[in-house]
Amino acid sequence: LVYSNRQDDDGVPSTSATSCGKFIDWVKLSIYTTDEEAIRIAGLDSTLLRSFCTLGASILGAIAIPMCIIVVPLNAAFGEANLQEDPLRMLEMATIRQNHPWLYYLHAAVVWLVCFTVHFFIDQALKKFLKFRMKWMEAVPIPQSTTVLVEAVPADWRSDGKLKMFFQKVFSSDDVVAAHLVKHEHDLAKLLAKRDSLLQLQRKAQQVFEKTQKVDTFRQCPCGKRVETLPYCEEQLQGMDENIQQLRHSHAEERLRDPMARSSASGFVTFSNRRFADMAQSLRISSDQNHWKVSAAPEASDIRWGDLRRSSEFSTALKTVGYLFVLGLYVGFMPIVIFITNVVELVDLGPMQPLWAGFAPTLGLTLFLALLTTVLVLIFQTFFCLKANAYAQHKLQWWYFTFQLIFVVLVTTIGRSLVSQFQAVLESPTSVFDILANSLPKATHFYMTYLILQWTKKALEILRYMNLSKFLFFKTFCTSKEAKEKAEPEDQASQGLGARNVNLAVSFVLGLLFSSVAPLLSIFAMLDLILGRLIYGYLVIHAETRKPDLGGEFWVSQVHFAELALGLYCILMIGVLSQMSESYAWMIAAPSLLLVVWSAWHHRKTYQWRKLPFEELVTLNEDPKEAADVIGECYIQPELADTTQVTCVV
């Protein structure tokens, strides 16, 4: 159950069967599960996680393998540099002596080949992604596909009836099926949460008694006396359902007297056809961009209703505090990173010192970054209006990548002062070439060790040891199926889509960045991505529970990170060529930055992925009655689920 969650429910590909033992069956499942089947089982975002592994490994393989076979031997044979004190560096660009007459021109040509290779692979991957994205949008079910989220509704329109009437004027009365504003039901939500907690506690006590014949007890507070669970829950639950119904009816009567009572500035509008939902997202409703913000509705089960209840002023204030906390992490993180990367100098392990010096800095940094994700997710969920839980993962992806880019990829460039290096770039923007060229090539061993530790980290993930521990614990008083449900999901801060995508992106960035300077490091990064393809190709498709799907948002961000990596590669190589040779090699490589900029612009202009084209929308066969029939499933917060007919009154 812990390691093959979906095999019984959804089946496995026919190619998974049987010639191998069970120990390696997961490898066959990972390799032979098609993209189409993976999307059906786990969703588009999870499938694209493994697709990025394939893309990154393909790019690095196409670059690093020819570099190791052709360019590295040329460097070693004709480079003329003396590196006997470090034989491993014989495989790097450092083997070329300064002002070599022709090898630096070869590397200038390699820069262009790398740029064209990356552009080609990304272009092909985006074409494939666009097809999957269009199919995914076509398959979004009603009512999600026909519903839009409307935020910042002006005060004069804050009732269900007025909101529906507004969009009926924009479209027609037949086009708008329902409109529901999120209500301020804090007291009702609190009461329902308490009831659910008590019911869960009661069920646990019943299971313990049925399985062990022991009376379950608990403490109401850490210092309080232990009380029997079942009598306590029965006493607390007595009359609670009547109180909930009474509170619901009183609030419903209040809204009948005043339709704007308890209404927030956010709501959902459901249309009879997805064409109208798509058109509503494209409308410029108000000259004030802070009013009438219309976007696609997230999955109903993933919505953070508490965030939508917040006023715009309160959300802005909380967001400001959240940004201050993130900024504080940046400022406070620097001394910690400096301490971790210099911890080798503080501890002497005698004969074990070389091993300690090789692994201690990168191991400490890896462990601390794993804790960082938990802090970031806590900040995002507390201070930012996320609409749905999946958006927390996407926001984590961007901020966590920024952290890793600065404190892992560029940690040797920063040195002991992020501020001083930033000031140097502001005073002389062209100094960025020299800063990267002076620092990054000298730290290849640090990055190789980092990539090796990533292999270990992925190997631990497939063991699912935390989920297994929770499953074995809950199985002592629950059925196997219930224990499985309680043991899932895995930690979404460190093993969610956001963190996993970032870790893969950083491996790719390192591999591409050093593809000319140290091709062996690119091979290590390629192996990390191949391992990620095998492990995540099994975990996210066949073992873990399905996650809410944003339909490719994570993938597009990964492509942006890859384009950024290509730009950093060009900057590094221009700096190295200008420092190591007085020839015109750096001038040959410099225009490659224009190709990088053009490539990014081309991808954004050519591949419009966010919405279905109207030529596709008009060919979709949708029955308007189907949308009308699911009005009971419209986007209404759980507290009001039993009062749909009251809240739909116009």
C-alpha positions as CSV (number, residue, x, y, z in Angstrom):
1,L,0.0,0.0,0.0
2,V,2.8,2.5,0.8
3,Y,4.8,1.7,-2.3
4,S,2.2,0.9,-4.9
5,N,-0.7,3.1,-4.2
6,R,-2.3,3.2,-7.7
7,Q,-1.5,-0.2,-9.1
8,D,-4.7,-1.8,-7.8
9,D,-7.0,1.2,-8.4
10,D,-5.8,2.4,-11.9
11,G,-4.0,-0.6,-13.2
12,V,-0.5,-0.7,-14.7
13,P,0.7,-0.6,-18.3
14,S,0.8,-4.0,-20.0
15,T,4.6,-3.5,-20.5
16,S,5.1,-3.7,-16.7
17,A,4.7,-7.3,-16.4
18,T,6.6,-10.0,-15.4
19,S,10.0,-11.0,-16.5
20,C,11.7,-9.3,-13.6
21,G,11.5,-9.8,-9.9
22,K,9.5,-7.5,-7.7
23,F,12.6,-5.7,-6.6
24,I,13.0,-4.0,-9.9
25,D,9.4,-3.9,-11.1
26,W,9.3,-0.2,-10.1
27,V,12.0,0.5,-12.6
28,K,10.0,-1.0,-15.4
29,L,6.9,0.8,-14.3
30,S,8.8,4.1,-14.3
31,I,10.3,3.6,-17.7
32,Y,7.4,2.1,-19.6
33,T,4.5,4.2,-18.3
34,T,3.5,6.5,-21.2
35,D,2.9,10.2,-20.8
36,E,-0.8,9.8,-21.7
37,E,-1.3,7.2,-19.0
38,A,0.8,9.1,-16.5
39,I,-1.4,12.2,-17.1
40,R,-4.6,10.1,-16.6
41,I,-3.2,8.6,-13.3
42,A,-1.4,11.5,-11.7
43,G,-2.2,14.7,-13.6
44,L,-0.3,16.9,-15.9
45,D,2.0,18.6,-13.4
46,S,3.3,15.3,-11.9
47,T,3.9,13.9,-15.4
48,L,5.8,17.0,-16.4
49,L,8.1,16.7,-13.4
50,R,9.5,13.5,-14.9
51,S,9.5,15.1,-18.4
52,F,11.8,17.9,-17.2
53,C,14.2,15.2,-16.0
54,T,14.2,13.8,-19.5
55,L,14.6,17.2,-21.1
56,G,17.5,18.2,-18.8
57,A,19.3,14.9,-19.1
58,S,18.9,15.0,-22.9
59,I,20.3,18.6,-23.1
60,L,23.2,17.8,-20.8
61,G,23.9,14.5,-22.6
62,A,23.9,16.2,-26.0
63,I,26.5,18.8,-24.7
64,A,28.6,17.0,-22.1
65,I,29.2,13.7,-23.8
66,P,30.7,15.3,-27.0
67,M,32.7,17.7,-24.7
68,C,34.2,14.7,-22.8
69,I,34.9,12.8,-26.0
70,I,36.3,15.6,-28.2
71,V,37.0,18.8,-26.3
72,V,38.5,17.5,-23.1
73,P,41.2,15.4,-24.9
74,L,42.0,18.4,-27.0
75,N,42.4,20.5,-23.8
76,A,44.6,17.9,-22.2
77,A,46.7,17.3,-25.3
78,F,47.3,20.9,-26.4
79,G,46.4,23.0,-23.3
80,E,50.0,23.0,-22.0
81,A,49.0,23.8,-18.4
82,N,50.7,22.1,-15.5
83,L,48.1,20.7,-13.0
84,Q,49.9,17.8,-11.4
85,E,48.8,18.8,-8.0
86,D,45.1,18.1,-8.9
87,P,44.7,15.4,-11.6
88,L,40.9,15.7,-11.6
89,R,41.3,19.2,-13.0
90,M,42.9,17.7,-16.1
91,L,39.4,17.1,-17.3
92,E,38.5,20.8,-17.0
93,M,39.1,23.9,-19.0
94,A,41.8,24.8,-16.5
95,T,44.2,22.6,-18.6
96,I,44.5,25.4,-21.2
97,R,47.3,27.8,-20.5
98,Q,46.7,31.5,-20.6
99,N,46.7,33.1,-24.1
100,H,46.7,29.8,-26.0
101,P,46.7,30.6,-29.7
102,W,43.7,28.6,-30.8
103,L,41.9,26.6,-28.1
104,Y,40.0,29.6,-26.8
105,Y,38.5,30.2,-30.2
106,L,37.3,26.6,-30.2
107,H,35.5,27.2,-26.9
108,A,34.0,30.4,-28.3
109,A,32.4,28.3,-31.0
110,V,31.3,25.8,-28.4
111,V,29.3,28.5,-26.6
112,W,27.2,29.0,-29.8
113,L,26.7,25.3,-30.2
114,V,25.5,25.0,-26.6
115,C,23.0,27.9,-27.2
116,F,21.6,26.4,-30.3
117,T,21.3,23.0,-28.6
118,V,19.4,24.3,-25.6
119,H,17.1,26.3,-27.8
120,F,16.3,23.4,-30.1
121,F,15.6,21.0,-27.2
122,I,13.4,23.5,-25.3
123,D,11.6,24.4,-28.5
124,Q,10.7,20.7,-29.2
125,A,9.7,20.2,-25.6
126,L,7.4,23.2,-25.6
127,K,5.7,21.9,-28.8
128,K,5.0,18.6,-27.0
129,F,3.9,20.4,-23.8
130,L,1.4,22.6,-25.8
131,K,-0.4,19.5,-27.1
132,F,-0.7,18.1,-23.6
133,R,-1.8,21.4,-22.2
134,M,-4.6,21.8,-24.8
135,K,-5.8,18.3,-24.1
136,W,-5.7,19.0,-20.4
137,M,-7.8,22.1,-20.7
138,E,-10.3,20.4,-22.9
139,A,-10.6,17.6,-20.2
140,V,-11.2,20.0,-17.3
141,P,-14.6,18.9,-16.0
142,I,-17.7,20.9,-15.4
143,P,-18.2,23.0,-13.3
144,Q,-14.5,23.9,-13.0
145,S,-14.2,24.6,-16.8
146,T,-17.2,26.8,-16.8
147,T,-16.5,28.8,-13.6
148,V,-14.3,31.8,-13.0
149,L,-13.0,33.3,-9.7
150,V,-13.9,37.0,-9.4
151,E,-11.9,39.0,-6.9
152,A,-12.0,42.6,-5.7
153,V,-15.7,42.9,-6.4
154,P,-16.8,46.6,-5.7
155,A,-18.9,47.1,-2.6
156,D,-22.0,48.0,-4.6
157,W,-22.1,44.5,-6.3
158,R,-21.4,42.3,-3.2
159,S,-24.4,40.0,-3.2
160,D,-25.1,36.8,-5.1
161,G,-27.9,38.3,-7.0
162,K,-26.1,41.5,-8.0
163,L,-23.0,39.6,-9.0
164,K,-25.1,37.3,-11.2
165,M,-27.0,40.3,-12.7
166,F,-23.8,42.1,-13.5
167,F,-22.5,39.2,-15.6
168,Q,-25.9,38.7,-17.2
169,K,-25.7,42.2,-18.4
170,V,-22.3,41.6,-19.9
171,F,-23.4,38.3,-21.5
172,S,-27.0,37.2,-21.3
173,S,-29.3,35.8,-18.7
174,D,-29.1,32.3,-20.3
175,D,-25.3,32.3,-20.3
176,V,-24.9,32.8,-16.5
177,V,-25.9,29.7,-14.4
178,A,-25.0,30.8,-10.9
179,A,-23.0,33.3,-8.9
180,H,-21.9,32.9,-5.3
181,L,-19.8,35.3,-3.2
182,V,-17.6,33.9,-0.4
183,K,-19.3,34.7,2.9
184,H,-17.7,35.7,6.2
185,E,-18.8,32.7,8.2
186,H,-15.9,32.6,10.7
187,D,-18.1,31.4,13.6
188,L,-19.8,28.7,11.6
189,A,-16.4,27.5,10.1
190,K,-14.9,27.3,13.6
191,L,-17.9,25.3,14.9
192,L,-17.7,22.9,11.9
193,A,-13.9,22.4,12.4
194,K,-14.5,21.6,16.1
195,R,-17.2,19.0,15.2
196,D,-14.9,17.4,12.6
197,S,-12.1,17.2,15.1
198,L,-14.3,15.6,17.7
199,L,-15.7,13.1,15.2
200,Q,-12.2,12.1,14.1
201,L,-11.1,11.7,17.8
202,Q,-14.2,9.7,18.5
203,R,-13.5,7.3,15.5
204,K,-9.9,6.8,16.6
205,A,-11.1,5.9,20.1
206,Q,-13.6,3.4,18.7
207,Q,-11.0,1.8,16.5
208,V,-8.5,1.5,19.4
209,F,-11.2,-0.2,21.5
210,E,-12.3,-2.6,18.8
211,K,-8.7,-3.6,18.0
212,T,-7.1,-3.7,21.5
213,Q,-10.1,-3.7,23.9
214,K,-8.5,-0.8,25.7
215,V,-10.2,2.5,26.6
216,D,-8.5,5.4,24.8
217,T,-7.7,8.6,26.8
218,F,-6.2,11.9,26.1
219,R,-5.3,15.2,27.7
220,Q,-7.4,18.3,26.9
221,C,-4.3,20.4,27.5
222,P,-0.6,19.5,28.0
223,C,-0.8,19.9,31.8
224,G,-4.3,18.6,32.3
225,K,-5.6,15.3,33.6
226,R,-6.3,12.4,31.1
227,V,-9.9,11.8,30.4
228,E,-11.7,9.0,28.5
229,T,-12.1,9.9,24.9
230,L,-15.5,8.4,24.0
231,P,-17.5,9.9,26.8
232,Y,-15.8,13.3,26.3
233,C,-16.6,13.3,22.6
234,E,-20.2,12.2,23.1
235,E,-20.7,15.0,25.6
236,Q,-19.2,17.6,23.4
237,L,-21.0,16.5,20.2
238,Q,-24.4,16.4,22.0
239,G,-26.6,19.2,20.4
240,M,-23.7,20.4,18.2
241,D,-25.5,19.5,14.9
242,E,-28.6,21.4,16.1
243,N,-26.4,24.4,16.9
244,I,-24.8,24.3,13.4
245,Q,-28.2,24.1,11.7
246,Q,-29.6,26.9,13.8
247,L,-26.6,29.1,13.0
248,R,-26.9,28.3,9.3
249,H,-30.5,29.2,9.2
250,S,-30.0,32.5,11.2
251,H,-27.3,33.5,8.8
252,A,-29.5,32.6,5.8
253,E,-32.3,34.7,7.1
254,E,-29.9,37.5,7.7
255,R,-28.9,37.3,4.0
256,L,-32.5,37.3,2.9
257,R,-33.1,40.5,4.8
258,D,-29.9,42.0,3.5
259,P,-28.4,40.3,0.4
260,M,-25.0,42.0,1.0
261,A,-24.7,40.7,4.6
262,R,-21.5,38.8,5.4
263,S,-20.4,39.0,1.7
264,S,-16.7,39.3,0.9
265,A,-15.1,40.8,-2.2
266,S,-14.4,37.4,-3.8
267,G,-16.8,35.0,-5.5
268,F,-17.4,32.4,-8.2
269,V,-19.5,32.8,-11.4
270,T,-20.6,29.7,-13.3
271,F,-21.5,29.9,-17.0
272,S,-23.5,27.6,-19.2
273,N,-20.5,27.1,-21.5
274,R,-16.7,27.3,-21.1
275,R,-16.5,29.8,-24.0
276,F,-18.1,32.4,-21.8
277,A,-15.9,31.6,-18.8
278,D,-12.8,32.1,-21.1
279,M,-14.2,35.4,-22.5
280,A,-14.9,36.6,-19.0
281,Q,-11.2,36.2,-18.1
282,S,-10.2,38.3,-21.1
283,L,-12.6,41.2,-20.4
284,R,-11.3,44.5,-19.2
285,I,-14.3,45.2,-16.9
286,S,-13.1,48.3,-15.1
287,S,-10.6,51.1,-15.7
288,D,-9.3,50.4,-12.2
289,Q,-7.1,47.4,-12.3
290,N,-7.7,46.8,-8.6
291,H,-11.4,46.0,-9.2
292,W,-13.0,43.0,-11.0
293,K,-10.0,40.6,-11.2
294,V,-11.3,37.6,-13.1
295,S,-9.3,34.3,-13.3
296,A,-9.8,30.6,-13.9
297,A,-11.3,28.8,-10.9
298,P,-9.0,26.3,-9.1
299,E,-10.1,22.8,-8.2
300,A,-13.0,23.2,-5.7
301,S,-11.5,20.7,-3.3
302,D,-8.2,22.6,-3.1
303,I,-9.6,26.1,-2.4
304,R,-8.4,28.1,0.6
305,W,-11.7,29.7,1.6
306,G,-10.2,31.6,4.5
307,D,-7.8,33.4,2.1
308,L,-10.7,34.4,-0.2
309,R,-12.6,35.9,2.8
310,R,-9.9,38.4,3.4
311,S,-10.4,42.0,2.4
312,S,-8.0,43.5,-0.2
313,E,-6.6,45.9,2.4
314,F,-6.0,43.1,4.9
315,S,-4.4,40.9,2.2
316,T,-2.1,43.7,1.2
317,A,-1.0,44.3,4.7
318,L,-0.3,40.6,5.3
319,K,1.5,40.3,2.0
320,T,3.8,43.2,3.0
321,V,4.6,41.4,6.3
322,G,5.2,38.2,4.4
323,Y,7.7,39.9,2.0
324,L,9.5,41.3,5.1
325,F,9.8,37.8,6.5
326,V,11.2,36.5,3.2
327,L,13.6,39.4,3.1
328,G,14.7,38.6,6.6
329,L,15.4,35.0,5.5
330,Y,17.7,36.3,2.8
331,V,19.5,38.5,5.2
332,G,19.7,35.9,8.0
333,F,20.6,33.1,5.6
334,M,23.9,34.6,4.5
335,P,25.8,34.2,7.9
336,I,24.5,30.6,8.2
337,V,25.7,29.7,4.7
338,I,29.1,31.3,5.3
339,F,29.4,29.3,8.6
340,I,28.4,26.0,6.9
341,T,30.7,26.4,4.0
342,N,33.6,27.3,6.3
343,V,32.9,24.7,9.0
344,V,35.8,22.6,7.7
345,E,38.2,25.1,9.2
346,L,36.7,24.8,12.6
347,V,36.9,21.0,13.1
348,D,39.9,18.8,12.6
349,L,39.2,15.1,12.2
350,G,42.8,14.0,11.7
351,P,43.0,11.1,9.1
352,M,39.3,11.7,8.2
353,Q,39.9,15.3,7.4
354,P,39.9,14.9,3.6
355,L,36.6,13.1,3.6
356,W,35.2,15.7,6.1
357,A,36.5,18.6,4.0
358,G,34.9,17.1,0.9
359,F,31.4,16.4,2.2
360,A,30.8,18.6,5.3
361,P,30.0,21.9,3.6
362,T,27.7,20.5,1.0
363,L,26.0,18.1,3.4
364,G,25.3,20.9,5.9
365,L,24.0,23.2,3.1
366,T,21.7,20.5,1.8
367,L,20.2,19.7,5.2
368,F,19.6,23.4,6.0
369,L,18.0,24.0,2.6
370,A,15.6,21.1,3.4
371,L,14.5,23.0,6.5
372,L,14.2,26.2,4.6
373,T,11.3,24.9,2.5
374,T,9.2,24.3,5.6
375,V,9.7,27.9,6.7
376,L,8.9,29.3,3.3
377,V,5.7,27.3,3.0
378,L,4.6,28.5,6.4
379,I,5.2,32.1,5.4
380,F,3.3,31.7,2.2
381,Q,0.3,30.0,3.8
382,T,0.1,32.5,6.6
383,F,0.7,35.8,4.9
384,F,-0.2,35.4,1.2
385,C,-3.6,35.1,-0.4
386,L,-3.1,31.8,-2.3
387,K,-6.6,30.9,-3.5
388,A,-5.7,27.2,-3.4
389,N,-3.1,25.0,-1.8
390,A,-1.4,24.2,-5.1
391,Y,-0.5,27.9,-5.5
392,A,1.7,27.6,-2.3
393,Q,3.8,25.0,-4.1
394,H,4.1,27.2,-7.2
395,K,5.1,30.2,-5.1
396,L,7.6,28.0,-3.3
397,Q,9.1,27.0,-6.6
398,W,10.0,30.5,-7.5
399,W,11.3,31.7,-4.1
400,Y,13.1,28.5,-3.3
401,F,14.8,28.6,-6.7
402,T,15.9,32.1,-6.0
403,F,17.4,31.0,-2.7
404,Q,19.2,28.0,-4.3
405,L,20.5,30.1,-7.2
406,I,22.0,32.6,-4.8
407,F,23.1,30.4,-1.9
408,V,24.0,27.2,-3.9
409,V,24.8,28.0,-7.5
410,L,26.4,31.4,-6.8
411,V,27.6,30.7,-3.2
412,T,31.3,30.9,-4.2
413,T,30.7,34.1,-6.1
414,I,29.0,35.8,-3.2
415,G,32.0,35.1,-0.9
416,R,31.4,36.7,2.5
417,S,29.2,39.6,1.4
418,L,26.2,39.6,-0.8
419,V,25.9,43.3,-0.4
420,S,29.4,44.1,-1.5
421,Q,29.1,42.0,-4.7
422,F,25.8,43.6,-5.5
423,Q,27.3,47.1,-5.1
424,A,30.2,46.1,-7.4
425,V,27.8,45.0,-10.1
426,L,25.7,48.3,-9.7
427,E,28.9,50.4,-10.0
428,S,30.2,48.5,-13.0
429,P,27.6,46.1,-14.7
430,T,30.3,44.5,-16.9
431,S,32.1,43.4,-13.7
432,V,29.6,40.5,-13.5
433,F,31.6,38.7,-16.2
434,D,34.9,38.9,-14.1
435,I,33.1,38.0,-10.8
436,L,31.7,34.8,-12.2
437,A,34.9,33.9,-14.1
438,N,37.1,34.5,-11.0
439,S,35.0,32.3,-8.6
440,L,32.9,29.6,-10.2
441,P,35.7,27.6,-12.1
442,K,37.6,27.2,-8.8
443,A,34.7,25.5,-7.0
444,T,34.0,22.6,-9.3
445,H,34.8,20.0,-6.6
446,F,32.2,21.7,-4.2
447,Y,29.5,21.4,-6.9
448,M,30.4,17.8,-7.7
449,T,30.0,16.8,-4.1
450,Y,26.7,18.6,-4.0
451,L,25.4,16.6,-7.0
452,I,26.5,13.3,-5.4
453,L,24.5,14.2,-2.3
454,Q,21.5,14.8,-4.4
455,W,21.7,11.2,-5.6
456,T,21.6,10.0,-2.0
457,K,18.6,12.3,-1.3
458,K,16.6,10.9,-4.1
459,A,17.4,7.3,-3.1
460,L,16.1,8.1,0.4
461,E,12.8,9.5,-1.1
462,I,11.9,6.3,-2.9
463,L,12.2,4.5,0.5
464,R,9.3,6.6,1.7
465,Y,10.5,5.9,5.2
466,M,8.4,8.6,6.9
467,N,5.2,7.4,5.2
468,L,6.0,3.8,6.1
469,S,6.6,4.8,9.7
470,K,3.2,6.6,9.9
471,F,1.5,3.7,8.2
472,L,2.9,1.1,10.7
473,F,1.9,3.4,13.6
474,F,-1.7,3.9,12.4
475,K,-2.1,0.3,11.5
476,T,-1.9,-0.6,15.2
477,F,-5.5,0.7,15.7
478,C,-6.8,1.2,12.1
479,T,-7.5,-0.9,9.1
480,S,-4.8,-1.0,6.4
481,K,-6.8,1.2,4.1
482,E,-7.4,3.8,6.8
483,A,-3.8,3.7,7.9
484,K,-2.7,4.3,4.3
485,E,-5.0,7.4,4.1
486,K,-3.6,8.8,7.4
487,A,0.0,8.2,6.3
488,E,-0.4,10.3,3.1
489,P,0.7,12.6,1.7
490,E,4.5,13.0,2.0
491,D,5.9,16.2,3.4
492,Q,4.7,18.8,0.9
493,A,7.3,21.4,2.0
494,S,10.4,19.3,1.1
495,Q,8.9,16.7,-1.2
496,G,6.1,18.6,-2.9
497,L,6.1,19.6,-6.6
498,G,7.6,23.0,-5.8
499,A,10.7,21.7,-3.9
500,R,11.3,18.7,-6.2
501,N,11.1,20.9,-9.4
502,V,13.6,23.3,-7.9
503,N,16.1,20.6,-6.9
504,L,16.0,19.3,-10.4
505,A,16.3,22.8,-11.9
506,V,19.4,23.5,-9.8
507,S,21.0,20.3,-10.9
508,F,20.3,21.3,-14.5
509,V,21.6,24.8,-13.9
510,L,24.9,23.5,-12.5
511,G,25.3,21.0,-15.3
512,L,24.7,23.6,-18.0
513,L,26.7,26.3,-16.3
514,F,29.9,24.2,-16.1
515,S,29.4,22.3,-19.4
516,S,32.5,24.0,-20.9
517,V,34.5,24.7,-17.8
518,A,34.1,21.2,-16.2
519,P,32.3,18.7,-18.5
520,L,32.6,16.0,-15.9
521,L,30.3,18.0,-13.5
522,S,27.7,18.1,-16.3
523,I,27.9,14.3,-16.5
524,F,27.2,14.2,-12.7
525,A,24.2,16.5,-13.2
526,M,22.9,14.4,-16.1
527,L,23.1,11.3,-13.9
528,D,21.2,13.1,-11.2
529,L,18.4,13.9,-13.7
530,I,18.3,10.4,-15.0
531,L,18.0,9.1,-11.4
532,G,15.2,11.7,-10.9
533,R,13.4,10.4,-14.0
534,L,13.5,6.8,-12.7
535,I,12.5,7.6,-9.1
536,Y,9.9,10.3,-9.7
537,G,8.6,8.5,-12.7
538,Y,7.6,5.8,-10.2
539,L,6.8,7.8,-7.1
540,V,4.5,10.5,-8.4
541,I,2.7,8.2,-10.8
542,H,2.4,4.9,-8.9
543,A,3.0,5.4,-5.2
544,E,2.0,8.8,-4.0
545,T,-1.5,10.3,-3.9
546,R,-2.7,12.5,-6.7
547,K,-2.1,16.2,-6.1
548,P,-4.2,19.2,-7.3
549,D,-3.2,20.1,-10.9
550,L,-2.3,23.5,-12.2
551,G,-1.9,22.2,-15.7
552,G,1.7,22.9,-16.4
553,E,2.5,26.0,-14.4
554,F,5.5,24.3,-12.8
555,W,6.8,23.1,-16.1
556,V,6.7,26.6,-17.7
557,S,8.6,28.0,-14.7
558,Q,11.2,25.2,-15.2
559,V,11.7,26.3,-18.8
560,H,12.3,29.9,-17.6
561,F,14.9,28.6,-15.1
562,A,16.6,26.7,-18.0
563,E,16.7,29.9,-20.1
564,L,18.2,31.7,-17.1
565,A,20.8,29.0,-16.8
566,L,21.7,29.5,-20.5
567,G,22.2,33.2,-19.9
568,L,24.4,32.6,-16.9
569,Y,26.5,30.1,-18.9
570,C,27.1,32.7,-21.6
571,I,28.1,35.3,-19.0
572,L,30.5,32.9,-17.4
573,M,32.1,31.8,-20.6
574,I,32.5,35.4,-21.9
575,G,34.2,36.3,-18.6
576,V,36.5,33.2,-18.7
577,L,37.5,33.8,-22.3
578,S,38.2,37.5,-21.8
579,Q,40.3,36.8,-18.7
580,M,42.3,33.8,-20.0
581,S,43.0,35.1,-23.5
582,E,43.9,38.5,-25.1
583,S,42.5,37.2,-28.4
584,Y,39.1,38.0,-29.8
585,A,37.5,34.8,-28.6
586,W,35.3,36.5,-26.0
587,M,34.0,38.9,-28.8
588,I,33.0,35.8,-30.8
589,A,31.1,34.4,-27.8
590,A,29.5,37.7,-26.6
591,P,26.7,37.9,-29.2
592,S,25.4,34.6,-28.0
593,L,23.6,36.6,-25.2
594,L,21.5,38.1,-27.9
595,L,20.5,34.6,-29.1
596,V,19.5,33.7,-25.5
597,V,17.3,36.8,-25.3
598,W,15.8,36.1,-28.7
599,S,15.2,32.4,-27.7
600,A,13.3,33.4,-24.5
601,W,11.2,36.0,-26.4
602,H,10.5,33.5,-29.2
603,H,9.2,30.9,-26.7
604,R,6.9,33.3,-25.0
605,K,5.5,34.7,-28.2
606,T,5.1,31.4,-30.1
607,Y,3.7,29.1,-27.4
608,Q,0.5,30.7,-26.0
609,W,-0.4,28.1,-23.4
610,R,-2.6,29.7,-20.8
611,K,-6.0,29.5,-22.6
612,L,-7.6,27.4,-25.2
613,P,-7.7,29.1,-28.6
614,F,-11.3,30.0,-29.7
615,E,-11.0,27.8,-32.7
616,E,-10.7,24.9,-30.2
617,L,-13.4,26.3,-27.9
618,V,-16.1,26.5,-30.7
619,T,-15.5,22.9,-31.7
620,L,-16.0,21.5,-28.2
621,N,-19.3,19.6,-27.7
622,E,-20.8,20.8,-24.5
623,D,-24.4,20.4,-23.4
624,P,-25.6,23.5,-21.6
625,K,-28.0,21.4,-19.6
626,E,-25.0,19.6,-18.1
627,A,-23.8,22.8,-16.6
628,A,-27.2,23.6,-15.3
629,D,-27.6,20.1,-13.8
630,V,-24.5,20.5,-11.6
631,I,-25.6,23.7,-9.9
632,G,-25.5,21.9,-6.6
633,E,-21.8,21.3,-7.2
634,C,-21.0,25.0,-7.8
635,Y,-18.3,26.8,-6.0
636,I,-19.9,27.3,-2.5
637,Q,-17.8,27.2,0.6
638,P,-18.3,24.1,2.8
639,E,-20.0,26.0,5.6
640,L,-22.9,26.8,3.3
641,A,-23.1,23.4,1.5
642,D,-26.5,22.6,3.1
643,T,-28.0,25.9,2.2
644,T,-27.4,26.1,-1.5
645,Q,-31.0,26.9,-2.4
646,V,-31.0,29.8,0.1
647,T,-27.7,31.3,-1.1
648,C,-28.7,31.0,-4.8
649,V,-31.7,33.3,-4.3
650,V,-31.6,36.2,-6.6
